[in-house]
Amino acid sequence: MSNPDEIRAEIAQTRSDLSTNVNALGEAVSPSNVARRQVDKVTSRAGDFRERVMGSAHDAGSATGSGLKDQASAVPGQVKTRTRGNPLAMGVIALGAGWLIGSLMPATEQEAQLAATAKEQAQPLIEKAQTAAQESMEHLKEPAQNAAQSVASRAQEAAETVKAEGQSAAGDVKDTADTARQNVQGS
């Protein structure tokens, strides 16, 4: 049987654990932390993809003893080796090479006009996307606040339950101790 000091210590530990858990839950569901985790996840995947396609910095630095001409002539073989069995990577590299070559060529007047027209036509779509993003953020704000309030409310209820159960257990221990004391005195 536990004594009242042990029960108090257990209640204090339970309260501390509950507080820690509620704080951790609050941190886990905070919108800024959720967004940060998503950004970290995307950044990590992009870095992994880049390393898989292009190789690591160590791979690039290992050929510094060779001349630039040797490195440039080795690129097609390295690209073929690194992308073997990965058509998506090959497509991305081909797209990048095409973009690079296209960017080195001067734009024609017709291309400049088409680009300006495309920009003008895209502007309303960009504005709609920005508005939709803003509205989505506003719509998510209230549910996030409600969730935080719900967590706080449940934590308060749990704390009150633990407190009530602790008081009840302490009362039971006191009653048992009183009964035992009376039995000992009566013997």
Residue pairs with C-beta under 8 A, 6 or more apart in sequence:
1 173
1 176
2 10
2 173
3 173
4 170
4 173
4 174
4 177
7 166
7 169
7 170
7 173
8 166
8 170
10 166
11 162
11 163
11 166
14 162
14 166
15 159
15 162
15 163
18 155
18 158
18 159
18 162
19 155
19 159
22 151
22 152
22 155
25 151
26 148
26 151
26 152
27 33
29 144
29 147
29 148
29 151
30 144
30 148
31 140
31 141
31 144
52 82
52 86
52 89
53 82
53 83
53 86
53 89
53 92
53 93
54 60
54 82
55 78
55 82
63 70
63 71
63 74
66 74
79 90
79 93
82 89
83 89
83 90
83 93
107 115
